C-alpha cells in the first residue's frame, strides 16, 4: 500500500508543475505568477498563504526596572493575502490569532487565550540583476491579549478585572539573494521594535 502511494505521488509530480515559496526571504517578492487558480494577467497577481510563527523565547525590558527583563513565548497562526504588482512589489495583510506566555521579573507566569491578531506590510524589490536581488520588507503586527490568572510557585492566582496586554511590533529588513539552479541563498539584516503595553479596557 505504501509503495503504491509513493508511486502515485511520484507520477503526479512527474507530469505537473511544482512551485515553492522561500520562507523568510524578503528579497524575492512575486516568486511565481501561476498557482492553483492560474491568472493570465502578467502585471499583477493575488496569492493566499498560511503563516505559523512560534517564538520560543523573547526578552523585554521592564519599564519600572530597566535592568530586569521579562521572558515571552508567542504562537501565531494566520492567513496571509498578498497582492503583487509587476513582480516587484508585494502588499500583504495578515489575519489570524495569537497567544503567549509571559514570565515577569517576579517569576509570575501568565497565560493568555488565543486572541485576534492582524498585520500589514510590503516587500519591495529595490534591485534585480541576472542572479542577484536586493530588496526591503516592512511589516506592522498587533494583537491584544487578555490575562485572567497567573501562576507563582505552582499556585494559581486570579486577576481582578479584565487585564490586557497590547502588543505592537514593527519590522524592517533588507536582504541580498543569489539565484542558482537549485538553491537561493540569501543574507540580510532585520530591525524589530516591539512595544508591550499594559491596560484595562474598561
C-alpha positions as a LaTeX table, in Angstrom:
\begin{tabular}{lrrr}
\hline
Residue & $x$ (\AA) & $y$ (\AA) & $z$ (\AA) \\
\hline
Unk1 & 0.00 & 0.00 & 0.00 \\
Unk2 & 2.83 & 2.40 & 0.90 \\
Unk3 & 4.68 & 1.58 & $-2.32$ \\
Unk4 & 1.54 & 2.25 & $-4.36$ \\
Unk5 & 1.10 & 5.60 & $-2.63$ \\
Unk6 & 4.72 & 6.63 & $-3.25$ \\
Unk7 & 4.46 & 5.63 & $-6.91$ \\
Unk8 & 1.26 & 7.65 & $-7.27$ \\
Unk9 & 2.89 & 10.74 & $-5.73$ \\
Unk10 & 5.93 & 10.36 & $-7.97$ \\
Unk11 & 3.77 & 10.09 & $-11.12$ \\
Unk12 & 1.68 & 13.09 & $-10.04$ \\
Unk13 & 4.69 & 15.37 & $-9.62$ \\
Unk14 & 6.36 & 13.97 & $-12.75$ \\
Unk15 & 3.61 & 15.38 & $-15.00$ \\
Unk16 & 2.72 & 18.54 & $-13.04$ \\
Unk17 & 4.28 & 21.91 & $-12.24$ \\
Unk18 & 5.58 & 22.44 & $-8.72$ \\
Unk19 & 6.08 & 25.81 & $-7.07$ \\
Unk20 & 7.93 & 26.75 & $-3.89$ \\
Unk21 & 7.94 & 29.77 & $-1.58$ \\
Unk22 & 11.17 & 30.82 & 0.12 \\
Unk23 & 10.12 & 31.36 & 3.72 \\
Unk24 & 11.65 & 34.38 & 5.41 \\
Unk25 & 13.39 & 35.78 & 2.33 \\
Unk26 & 12.29 & 39.39 & 1.70 \\
Unk27 & 14.42 & 39.70 & $-1.44$ \\
Unk28 & 12.08 & 37.88 & $-3.81$ \\
Unk29 & 8.54 & 39.26 & $-3.96$ \\
Unk30 & 6.28 & 37.72 & $-6.60$ \\
Unk31 & 8.00 & 34.35 & $-6.58$ \\
Unk32 & 5.51 & 32.87 & $-9.02$ \\
Unk33 & 2.58 & 34.09 & $-11.10$ \\
Unk34 & 0.81 & 30.77 & $-11.61$ \\
Unk35 & $-0.87$ & 28.72 & $-8.94$ \\
Unk36 & $-3.92$ & 26.53 & $-8.34$ \\
Unk37 & $-6.07$ & 29.27 & $-9.90$ \\
Unk38 & $-3.95$ & 30.41 & $-12.82$ \\
Unk39 & $-4.23$ & 34.05 & $-13.83$ \\
Unk40 & $-3.49$ & 35.30 & $-17.33$ \\
Unk41 & $-2.61$ & 38.77 & $-16.05$ \\
Unk42 & 1.15 & 39.29 & $-16.15$ \\
Unk43 & 1.34 & 42.65 & $-14.38$ \\
Unk44 & $-0.36$ & 41.64 & $-11.12$ \\
Unk45 & $-1.37$ & 38.60 & $-9.09$ \\
Unk46 & $-3.09$ & 37.68 & $-5.82$ \\
Unk47 & $-1.82$ & 34.94 & $-3.53$ \\
Unk48 & $-3.13$ & 33.38 & $-0.34$ \\
Unk49 & $-0.83$ & 31.57 & 2.09 \\
Unk50 & $-0.64$ & 30.19 & 5.63 \\
Unk51 & 1.56 & 31.57 & 8.41 \\
Unk52 & 2.74 & 29.70 & 11.50 \\
Unk53 & 5.20 & 31.52 & 13.75 \\
Unk54 & 6.40 & 30.07 & 17.04 \\
Unk55 & 8.58 & 32.43 & 19.09 \\
Unk56 & 10.22 & 30.16 & 21.65 \\
Unk57 & 11.77 & 32.89 & 23.78 \\
Unk58 & 11.97 & 36.68 & 23.64 \\
Unk59 & 13.13 & 39.19 & 26.24 \\
Unk60 & 11.51 & 42.55 & 27.03 \\
Unk61 & 12.85 & 45.37 & 29.18 \\
Unk62 & 10.79 & 46.32 & 32.21 \\
Unk63 & 9.69 & 49.98 & 32.23 \\
Unk64 & 9.96 & 50.23 & 36.02 \\
Unk65 & 13.24 & 48.35 & 36.34 \\
Unk66 & 15.41 & 48.75 & 33.23 \\
Unk67 & 17.91 & 46.19 & 34.49 \\
Unk68 & 15.24 & 43.49 & 34.69 \\
Unk69 & 13.99 & 41.53 & 31.69 \\
Unk70 & 10.79 & 39.54 & 31.12 \\
Unk71 & 10.56 & 36.34 & 29.06 \\
Unk72 & 7.81 & 35.90 & 26.48 \\
Unk73 & 6.72 & 32.94 & 24.35 \\
Unk74 & 4.31 & 33.53 & 21.48 \\
Unk75 & 2.50 & 31.42 & 18.88 \\
Unk76 & 0.88 & 32.97 & 15.78 \\
Unk77 & $-1.44$ & 31.16 & 13.36 \\
Unk78 & $-2.75$ & 33.30 & 10.50 \\
Unk79 & $-3.61$ & 33.64 & 6.82 \\
Unk80 & $-1.72$ & 35.98 & 4.52 \\
Unk81 & $-3.29$ & 37.63 & 1.48 \\
Unk82 & $-0.75$ & 39.15 & $-0.93$ \\
Unk83 & $-1.26$ & 41.46 & $-3.91$ \\
Unk84 & 1.74 & 41.60 & $-6.25$ \\
Unk85 & 2.40 & 44.32 & $-8.84$ \\
Unk86 & 4.80 & 43.78 & $-11.76$ \\
Unk87 & 6.63 & 41.07 & $-9.82$ \\
Unk88 & 8.42 & 43.80 & $-7.84$ \\
Unk89 & 6.04 & 44.89 & $-5.08$ \\
Unk90 & 4.09 & 42.77 & $-2.59$ \\
Unk91 & 1.33 & 44.37 & $-0.50$ \\
Unk92 & 0.08 & 41.90 & 2.09 \\
Unk93 & $-2.20$ & 41.66 & 5.09 \\
Unk94 & $-2.12$ & 39.16 & 7.97 \\
Unk95 & $-5.28$ & 37.97 & 9.76 \\
Unk96 & $-5.33$ & 35.28 & 12.42 \\
Unk97 & $-4.89$ & 34.58 & 16.11 \\
Unk98 & $-2.07$ & 34.69 & 18.65 \\
Unk99 & $-1.47$ & 33.70 & 22.24 \\
Unk100 & 1.52 & 33.94 & 24.52 \\
Unk101 & 3.03 & 33.19 & 27.89 \\
Unk102 & 4.55 & 36.00 & 29.93 \\
Unk103 & 7.11 & 35.45 & 32.70 \\
Unk104 & 7.83 & 38.67 & 34.57 \\
Unk105 & 10.76 & 39.63 & 36.81 \\
Unk106 & 9.00 & 38.19 & 39.89 \\
Unk107 & 8.71 & 34.74 & 38.26 \\
Unk108 & 4.94 & 35.15 & 37.85 \\
Unk109 & 3.83 & 33.15 & 34.80 \\
Unk110 & 0.75 & 34.46 & 32.95 \\
Unk111 & $-1.18$ & 32.66 & 30.20 \\
Unk112 & $-3.47$ & 34.17 & 27.58 \\
Unk113 & $-6.18$ & 32.62 & 25.44 \\
Unk114 & $-5.91$ & 32.85 & 21.67 \\
Unk115 & $-6.96$ & 36.36 & 20.57 \\
Unk116 & $-7.38$ & 38.14 & 17.26 \\
Unk117 & $-4.17$ & 39.35 & 15.61 \\
Unk118 & $-3.58$ & 41.34 & 12.45 \\
Unk119 & $-0.77$ & 42.88 & 10.49 \\
Unk120 & 0.15 & 44.54 & 7.20 \\
Unk121 & 3.31 & 45.04 & 5.23 \\
Unk122 & 5.08 & 45.34 & 1.92 \\
Unk123 & 8.01 & 43.78 & 0.10 \\
Unk124 & 9.80 & 45.96 & $-2.43$ \\
Unk125 & 12.40 & 44.72 & $-4.90$ \\
Unk126 & 14.99 & 47.51 & $-4.96$ \\
Unk127 & 17.42 & 45.96 & $-7.43$ \\
Unk128 & 17.04 & 42.96 & $-9.72$ \\
Unk129 & 20.03 & 41.64 & $-11.61$ \\
Unk130 & 20.56 & 38.47 & $-13.58$ \\
Unk131 & 21.19 & 36.38 & $-10.47$ \\
Unk132 & 21.41 & 38.89 & $-7.60$ \\
Unk133 & 18.39 & 40.58 & $-6.00$ \\
Unk134 & 18.28 & 43.25 & $-3.27$ \\
Unk135 & 15.06 & 44.27 & $-1.55$ \\
Unk136 & 13.25 & 45.57 & 1.53 \\
Unk137 & 10.48 & 44.11 & 3.71 \\
Unk138 & 8.47 & 46.21 & 6.19 \\
Unk139 & 5.72 & 44.92 & 8.48 \\
Unk140 & 3.41 & 46.04 & 11.31 \\
Unk141 & 1.79 & 43.49 & 13.64 \\
Unk142 & $-0.68$ & 43.98 & 16.51 \\
Unk143 & $-2.64$ & 41.86 & 18.99 \\
Unk144 & $-4.43$ & 42.40 & 22.32 \\
Unk145 & $-4.03$ & 39.58 & 24.84 \\
Unk146 & $-6.24$ & 39.08 & 27.90 \\
Unk147 & $-4.94$ & 37.56 & 31.15 \\
Unk148 & $-7.31$ & 36.20 & 33.80 \\
Unk149 & $-4.82$ & 34.47 & 36.11 \\
Unk150 & $-1.13$ & 33.92 & 36.78 \\
Unk151 & 0.98 & 31.20 & 38.40 \\
Unk152 & 3.64 & 31.69 & 41.10 \\
Unk153 & 5.43 & 28.65 & 42.59 \\
Unk154 & 2.72 & 26.32 & 41.18 \\
Unk155 & $-0.07$ & 28.33 & 42.84 \\
Unk156 & $-2.81$ & 29.92 & 40.69 \\
Unk157 & $-3.96$ & 33.49 & 41.41 \\
Unk158 & $-6.90$ & 35.19 & 39.71 \\
Unk159 & $-6.53$ & 38.70 & 38.34 \\
Unk160 & $-9.10$ & 41.29 & 39.43 \\
Unk161 & $-10.66$ & 42.70 & 36.27 \\
Unk162 & $-10.03$ & 42.23 & 32.52 \\
Unk163 & $-6.28$ & 42.86 & 32.48 \\
Unk164 & $-4.82$ & 43.03 & 28.95 \\
Unk165 & $-1.58$ & 43.48 & 27.08 \\
Unk166 & $-1.44$ & 45.35 & 23.78 \\
Unk167 & 1.46 & 44.01 & 21.73 \\
Unk168 & 2.68 & 46.04 & 18.74 \\
Unk169 & 5.63 & 45.11 & 16.56 \\
Unk170 & 7.35 & 46.90 & 13.67 \\
Unk171 & 9.84 & 45.03 & 11.49 \\
Unk172 & 12.15 & 46.22 & 8.75 \\
Unk173 & 14.65 & 44.07 & 6.88 \\
Unk174 & 17.00 & 44.19 & 3.91 \\
Unk175 & 18.33 & 41.10 & 2.15 \\
Unk176 & 20.54 & 40.14 & $-0.78$ \\
Unk177 & 19.92 & 36.83 & $-2.55$ \\
Unk178 & 21.78 & 34.95 & $-5.26$ \\
Unk179 & 19.86 & 32.61 & $-7.52$ \\
Unk180 & 21.29 & 29.25 & $-8.54$ \\
Unk181 & 19.56 & 26.44 & $-10.47$ \\
Unk182 & 18.72 & 24.59 & $-7.23$ \\
Unk183 & 19.07 & 26.99 & $-4.28$ \\
Unk184 & 18.62 & 30.69 & $-3.48$ \\
Unk185 & 20.96 & 31.52 & $-0.59$ \\
Unk186 & 20.44 & 34.93 & 0.98 \\
Unk187 & 21.86 & 37.13 & 3.71 \\
Unk188 & 20.25 & 40.12 & 5.37 \\
Unk189 & 19.61 & 42.18 & 8.47 \\
Unk190 & 16.37 & 42.75 & 10.39 \\
Unk191 & 15.34 & 45.51 & 12.79 \\
Unk192 & 12.48 & 44.71 & 15.20 \\
Unk193 & 10.81 & 47.22 & 17.53 \\
Unk194 & 8.25 & 45.79 & 19.96 \\
Unk195 & 6.01 & 47.67 & 22.39 \\
Unk196 & 4.09 & 45.72 & 25.05 \\
Unk197 & 1.62 & 47.95 & 26.89 \\
Unk198 & $-0.50$ & 47.04 & 29.94 \\
Unk199 & $-4.02$ & 48.47 & 30.06 \\
Unk200 & $-7.55$ & 47.94 & 31.37 \\
Unk201 & $-10.16$ & 48.08 & 28.57 \\
Unk202 & $-12.83$ & 49.41 & 31.00 \\
\hline
\end{tabular}
